Amino acid sequence: MQFIIEGMSCEACVRHLTGAWSEVPGVTEVRVDLAAASGHVTGAVEPGTLIAIAADEGYVARLA
């Protein structure tokens, strides 16, 4: 799944969101790109779950 992510301002944000998404059961790979304001998640997980986690962490994510 490819996401557009708003609200990231630094590499710490990237690490923070990558870590949060990586802990979700069913997620097998997470790549977050600050410059592209995007994220890619592989695994058996609902997009809404990842969007909600991003919101809890202070970011706005939506499917690309």
C-alpha positions in Angstrom: 0.0 0.0 0.0 1.3 3.4 -0.9 0.4 6.4 1.4 0.8 10.2 1.1 1.9 11.5 4.5 1.5 15.0 5.8 3.1 16.5 8.9 6.6 15.0 8.8 9.4 17.5 9.2 12.6 15.5 9.9 14.2 12.1 9.9 13.1 11.6 13.5 9.5 11.7 12.2 10.4 9.1 9.6 11.8 6.8 12.3 8.9 7.5 14.6 6.2 6.5 12.0 8.3 3.6 10.6 8.5 2.2 14.1 4.8 2.7 14.8 3.7 1.0 11.6 6.3 -1.8 11.9 4.7 -2.9 15.2 1.3 -3.6 13.6 0.6 -7.3 13.4 0.6 -8.4 9.8 3.0 -5.7 8.6 6.1 -7.2 6.9 7.9 -4.1 5.5 7.7 -0.4 6.0 9.4 2.4 4.0 8.8 6.0 4.8 10.3 8.8 2.6 10.5 12.3 4.1 11.4 14.0 0.8 8.6 12.4 -1.1 6.2 12.7 1.9 5.2 9.1 1.3 5.1 5.7 2.9 4.9 2.1 1.6 3.6 -0.7 3.7 3.7 -4.4 2.7 1.6 -7.0 4.6 -1.8 -8.1 5.6 -3.2 -5.1 7.3 -6.2 -2.8 6.7 -5.2 0.7 5.3 -7.5 2.3 7.9 -5.5 0.8 10.7 -2.3 2.4 9.4 -4.1 5.7 8.8 -5.4 5.7 12.4 -2.0 4.9 13.8 -0.4 7.8 11.8 -3.1 10.1 13.1 -2.4 9.0 16.7 1.3 9.8 16.1 0.5 13.3 14.8 0.6 12.7 11.0 -2.1 12.7 8.3 -1.8 9.7 6.0 -4.1 8.8 3.1 -3.9 6.2 0.3 -2.0 7.4 -2.7 
